[in-house]
Amino acid sequence: YRMDHVPIPLKKVVDPPPGILPDEEILRMILKEVRRIKAEKKEAA
């Protein structure tokens, strides 16, 4: 998004090499791990 909250349309430029996860999948994995760690800390408190 721009600073005035207007979305910038994007399109895929190239396909990733075989075996490379897309950014969306990597971010989901990171978020899942962060939520797991936060839940563990919450249970320990």
JOUR-V220028 format. One line per field, one symbol per residue. ss: DSSP state (~ for helix, > for strand, _ for the rest). burial: 1 if it has 9 or more other ideal C-beta (glycine too) atoms within 8 Angstrom, else 0. Layout:
ss=???
burial=???
This chain:
ss=______________________~~~~~~~~~~~~~~~~~~~~~~_
burial=000000000000000000000000010010000000000000000
